[in-house]
């Protein structure tokens, strides 16, 4: 008879192997085009149903960074969103495409200010997030410089239609100038674009 402890051990083992697998497959997925990097830390992933998922790096990318903190992560996010708007405006991403992201770092008010709507996770999304939970603990702790445990109630889905983001281009451009260019001026943020894959 399977005990609760055995179930927990198997679940933890599954999560660890899933995360290790994703870590080591990142370079492969980049070369296969499954991960399409817009900037060094910001990539998109096409999903069924005309949906594009937005991601701020993988564990592989984070370990390639020399400096990690909340300000630098926000700068990478702004850099990615500003370039994403350019791709939408150029027609490389259809304006009718649904953009979607699972996020913990930004609150709902900030996401709404950036042009996104928010909702709670459905059961499948909760399961997928659970597989990523250990990674999020690691990334959150790296960005804060101390051990941090994410609270499930703060996790949300952000979504919008790609074309709707064009109304926020000026905001992203202003944030880009105030954060990204400022950090690059002090050499705290790399100038080069593209994935951090050697």
Secondary structure, DSSP 8 states (H G I E B T S, - for coil): ---HHHHHHHHHHHHHHHHHHHHHHHHHHHHHTSSEESSSSEEEEEETTTEEEEEE--HHHHHH-S---HHHHHHHHHHHHHHHHHHHHHTSS-TT-EEEEEESSS-HHHHHHTT-EEE---HHHHHHHHHHHHHHHHHHHHHHTS-----GGG-EEEEEEGGGGGGGHHHHHHHIIIIIHHHHHTTSS----S----
